[in-house]
Amino acid sequence: MCNIHHKCNACSFSNGTHQEIWSKKLDKAINILSIDKNESITLHPHDQLHYRKKSLLHVDSSIIPPKIGLIQNNDVVNINNCPLHLESINELIEITKYSLPHFDKFPLKSILFNDDAIVLVIKDHYNKLPQYIELAKNIFTERDFPNLYLHLNPATGNKVFLKSYLYPIYGEIFLRNELGYWYHPLAFQQQISSIHIESLQISIDYLKRNENLLDLYCGIGIMSANAKRYFKSIIGVEQSPVSIECSKKNSFNTNFYTGNVETIINHIISENSTFFNNYSLYVNPPRSGMGEQVIEKILKSPPKLIAYLSCNPKSLNKDLMYLKNHYVINHIHFFDFLPYTNNIETLVLMELKL
């Protein structure tokens, strides 16, 4: 049975075996995508616990000991020994819980655990930053903590992180993960790196028939870093400036653009006309998908091959409705990027119709 508080509904761990949970979400994805029995499909189930290396938890330090966990029904539900968290994160949660002063002295509202970094989100203004830095040093210096940062946000509502600086208590702003890729504590990373790399290699092997690669929603540039030896030229596009900074550290020979894909894609195409004469497209969009407007702009200079990695079958299905008019689906891969949850990752390999 799950060791999490009985009120926590963050995952499906208590709802059955891994195979039962995998089968249920796979059937749901296949139904949403209306896949028939003739489609070429490969399944990649992955039964693994203690893999979640990034977790944003809320804090209620108005009581002693404070609560650290998820918000359910306007209350913070403690998380103890979560079977999905890295065991090191579970240990740090308990250490932090018994290190914190009362909210009146240190108004901590959220904690972001991210691989080797911890970000403390304080509900207050910048003018009190020096006293919070000093207090954080006094609280945590004697503990065996990884890289530690403060982030101040006077609201801390639905938007936990403002577009403002992380203030290091100790540690560097840019760090390396277990595979050696640079990341920032606030930048998105896949939870299980080995499965992500497997999906990237499948995509590269499919896309490398063309000399150029367009990497949309490129994140911290891991696709570009792995693909650079297979392509003559690579262009990466990402909205997050801090992710682009990581991308530039991870893939030196890629031409990166910062901005909203829908807004800047026409400019990128016009500025690199030769590139778009012979290119493949790799796309890993947010849960909302690419969207009709981005697809229409891409189709003005259509890629010969597409590898589309999606975390949301519903938005993927909407995008495929447009793409199927121009592309044939050659293969579909289903990955278990987040075991024991309802999330499933789908990789669709497509080729431009003759």
PENORZI-V36420 format. One record per pair of residues at least 24 apart in sequence whose C-alpha atoms are under 10 Angstrom apart, sorted by the first residue. I is the first residue (numbers start at 1). J is the second residue. Records with the same first field share a line. If there is no record, write none. Layout:
I = J, J
This chain:
2 = 81, 82, 83
3 = 79, 80, 81, 82, 83
4 = 69, 77, 78, 79, 80, 81, 82, 83
5 = 69, 77, 78, 79, 80, 81, 82
6 = 77, 78, 79
7 = 70, 71, 72, 73, 77, 78, 79
8 = 69, 70, 71, 72, 76, 77, 78, 79
9 = 70, 72
10 = 70, 72, 341, 342
11 = 83, 84, 338, 339, 340, 341, 342, 343
12 = 339, 340, 341, 342, 343
13 = 49, 82, 83, 84, 339, 340, 341, 342
14 = 340
15 = 340, 341
16 = 340
17 = 47, 340
18 = 45, 46, 47, 48, 49, 339, 340, 341
19 = 45, 46, 47, 339, 340
20 = 340
21 = 339, 340, 341, 342, 343
22 = 46, 47, 335, 336, 338, 339, 340, 341, 342, 343, 344
24 = 342
25 = 336, 341, 342, 343, 344
26 = 334, 335, 336, 342, 343, 344, 345, 346
28 = 313, 342, 344
29 = 312, 313, 314, 317, 334, 343, 344, 345, 346
30 = 313, 334, 346
31 = 313
32 = 313, 314, 315, 316, 317, 318
33 = 313, 314, 315, 316, 317, 318, 320, 321
34 = 317
35 = 332
39 = 329, 330, 331, 332
40 = 329, 330, 331, 332, 333
41 = 330, 331, 332, 333, 334, 347, 348
42 = 331, 332, 333, 334, 335, 347
43 = 332, 333, 334, 335, 336, 346
44 = 195, 198, 199, 333, 334, 335, 336, 337, 345
45 = 195, 334, 335, 336, 337, 338, 339, 344
46 = 195, 335, 336, 337, 338, 339, 340
47 = 336, 337, 338, 339, 340
48 = 83, 84, 192, 336, 337, 338, 339, 340
49 = 82, 83, 84, 85, 86, 87, 338, 339, 340
50 = 81, 82, 83, 84, 85, 86, 87, 88, 89, 90, 339
51 = 83, 84, 85, 86, 87, 191, 192, 193, 337, 338, 339
52 = 82, 83, 84, 85, 86, 87, 89, 113, 114, 115, 190, 191, 192, 338, 339
53 = 84, 85, 86, 87, 88, 89, 113, 114, 115, 116, 117, 189, 190, 191, 192
54 = 85, 86, 89, 112, 113, 114, 115, 116, 117, 118, 185, 186, 188, 189, 190, 191
55 = 85, 86, 89, 111, 112, 113, 114, 115, 118, 191
56 = 110, 111, 112, 113, 114, 118, 119, 160
57 = 93, 109, 110, 111, 112, 113
58 = 108, 109, 110, 111, 112, 121, 160
59 = 97, 103, 107, 108, 109, 110, 111, 120, 121
60 = 97, 102, 103, 107, 108, 109, 110
61 = 97, 100, 101, 102, 103, 104, 105, 106, 107, 108, 109
62 = 101, 102, 103, 104, 107, 108
63 = 101, 102, 103
64 = 97, 98, 100, 101, 102, 103
65 = 97, 98, 99, 100, 101, 102
66 = 96, 97, 98, 99, 100, 101, 102, 103
67 = 93, 97
68 = 93, 94, 96, 97, 109, 110, 111
69 = 93, 110, 111
70 = 110
83 = 340
84 = 338, 339, 340, 341
85 = 113, 191
86 = 113, 115
88 = 115, 116
89 = 113, 114, 115, 116, 118
92 = 118, 143, 144, 145, 146
95 = 140, 143, 144, 145
96 = 139, 140, 143, 145
99 = 136, 139, 140, 143
100 = 136, 139, 140
101 = 135, 136, 139
105 = 131, 132, 135
106 = 131, 132, 135, 136
107 = 132, 152, 154
108 = 150, 151, 152, 156
109 = 152, 153, 155, 156, 157, 160
110 = 151, 156, 160, 161
111 = 149, 150, 151, 160
112 = 149, 160, 185, 186
113 = 146, 148, 185, 186
114 = 146, 147, 177, 183, 184, 185, 186, 187, 188, 189, 191
115 = 146, 147, 175, 176, 177, 178, 183, 185, 189, 191
116 = 145, 146, 147, 148, 171, 175, 176, 177, 178, 185
117 = 145, 146, 147, 148, 149, 170, 171, 172, 173, 175, 184, 185, 186
118 = 145, 146, 147, 148, 149, 150, 168, 185
119 = 147, 148, 149, 150, 151, 166, 167, 168, 169, 185, 186
120 = 148, 149, 150, 151, 152, 166, 167
121 = 149, 150, 151, 152, 153, 154, 156, 160, 161, 166
122 = 150, 151, 152, 153, 154, 155, 156, 160
123 = 151, 152, 153, 154, 155, 156, 157, 160
124 = 151, 152, 153, 154, 155, 156
125 = 151, 152, 153, 154, 155
126 = 151, 152, 153, 154
127 = 152
128 = 152
129 = 167
132 = 169
133 = 167, 168, 169
134 = 169
136 = 169
137 = 169, 170
140 = 169
141 = 169, 170
145 = 170
146 = 170, 171
147 = 171, 172, 173, 175, 185
148 = 172, 173, 185
149 = 173, 185
161 = 186
174 = 242, 245, 246, 249
175 = 246
176 = 246, 250
180 = 250
181 = 220, 221, 222, 225, 246, 247, 249, 250, 251
182 = 220, 221, 222, 243, 245, 246, 247, 248, 249, 250, 251
183 = 219, 220, 221, 242, 243, 244, 245, 246, 247, 249, 250
184 = 220, 242, 243, 245, 246
185 = 242
186 = 242, 243
187 = 219, 220, 240, 241, 242, 243, 244, 246
188 = 219, 220, 240, 243
189 = 219, 220, 222, 243
190 = 337, 338
191 = 337, 338
192 = 336, 337, 338, 339
193 = 337
194 = 337
195 = 335, 336, 337, 338
196 = 222, 223, 335, 336, 337, 345
197 = 222, 223, 226
198 = 335
199 = 223, 307, 309, 333, 334, 335, 337, 345, 346, 347
200 = 224, 226, 227, 282, 307, 309, 347
201 = 226, 227
202 = 307, 333, 347, 349
203 = 227, 281, 282, 306, 307, 308, 309, 347, 348, 349
204 = 228, 230, 231, 280, 282, 307
205 = 230
206 = 280, 305, 306, 307, 349, 350, 351
207 = 231, 279, 280, 281, 282, 304, 305, 306, 307, 349, 350, 351
208 = 232, 279, 280, 305
209 = 278, 279, 280, 304, 305
210 = 277, 278, 279, 280, 281, 303, 304, 305
211 = 275, 277, 278, 279, 280
212 = 274, 275, 276, 277, 278, 279, 280, 281, 303
213 = 254, 275, 276, 278, 279, 280, 281, 282, 303, 305, 306
214 = 254, 255, 275, 276, 279, 280, 281, 282, 283, 303, 306
215 = 254, 256, 280, 281, 282, 283, 284, 307
216 = 257, 261, 265, 281, 282, 283, 284, 285, 290, 308
217 = 243, 258, 259, 260, 261, 282, 283, 284, 285, 286, 290
218 = 243, 244, 247, 256, 257, 282, 283, 284, 285
219 = 243, 244, 245, 246, 247, 284, 285
220 = 244, 245, 246, 247, 248, 249, 250, 251
221 = 245, 246, 247, 248, 249, 250, 251, 252, 254, 256
222 = 246, 247, 250, 251
223 = 247, 250, 251, 282, 283, 284
224 = 248, 250, 251, 252, 253, 254, 255, 256, 282
225 = 249, 250, 251, 252, 253, 254
226 = 250, 251
227 = 251, 254
228 = 252, 253, 254
229 = 253
231 = 279, 280
232 = 275, 279
233 = 275, 279
234 = 275, 279, 280, 281
235 = 268, 272, 275, 281
236 = 282
237 = 261, 264, 265, 268, 283
238 = 285
239 = 264
261 = 285, 290, 293, 294
262 = 290, 291, 292, 293, 294, 295, 296, 297, 298
263 = 293, 294
264 = 294
265 = 294, 297, 298
266 = 294, 297, 298, 300, 301
269 = 297, 298, 300, 301
270 = 301
273 = 301
276 = 300, 301, 302, 303, 304
277 = 301, 302, 303, 304
278 = 302, 303, 304, 305
279 = 303, 304, 305, 306
280 = 304, 305, 306, 307, 351
281 = 305, 306, 307, 308, 350
282 = 306, 307, 308, 309, 349
283 = 307, 308, 309, 310, 347
284 = 308, 309, 310, 311, 347
285 = 309, 310, 311, 312, 315, 316
286 = 310, 311, 312, 315
287 = 311, 312, 313, 314, 315, 316
288 = 312, 314, 315, 316, 318, 319
289 = 313, 314, 315, 316, 317, 318, 319
290 = 315, 316, 318, 319, 320
291 = 315, 316, 318, 319, 320, 322
292 = 318, 319, 320, 321, 322, 323
294 = 319
295 = 319, 320, 322, 323
296 = 322, 323
299 = 323, 326
302 = 326, 327, 352
303 = 327, 350, 351, 352
304 = 350, 351, 352, 353, 354
305 = 349, 350, 351, 352, 353
306 = 347, 348, 349, 350, 351, 352
307 = 331, 332, 347, 348, 349, 350, 351
308 = 332, 346, 347, 348, 349, 350
309 = 333, 334, 335, 345, 346, 347, 348, 349
310 = 334, 344, 345, 346, 347, 348
311 = 335, 337, 343, 344, 345, 346, 347
312 = 343, 344, 345, 346
313 = 343, 344, 345, 346
316 = 346, 347, 348
320 = 348, 350
323 = 350, 352
324 = 350, 351, 352, 353
325 = 352, 353
326 = 350, 351, 352, 353, 354
327 = 351, 352, 353, 354
328 = 352, 353, 354
329 = 353
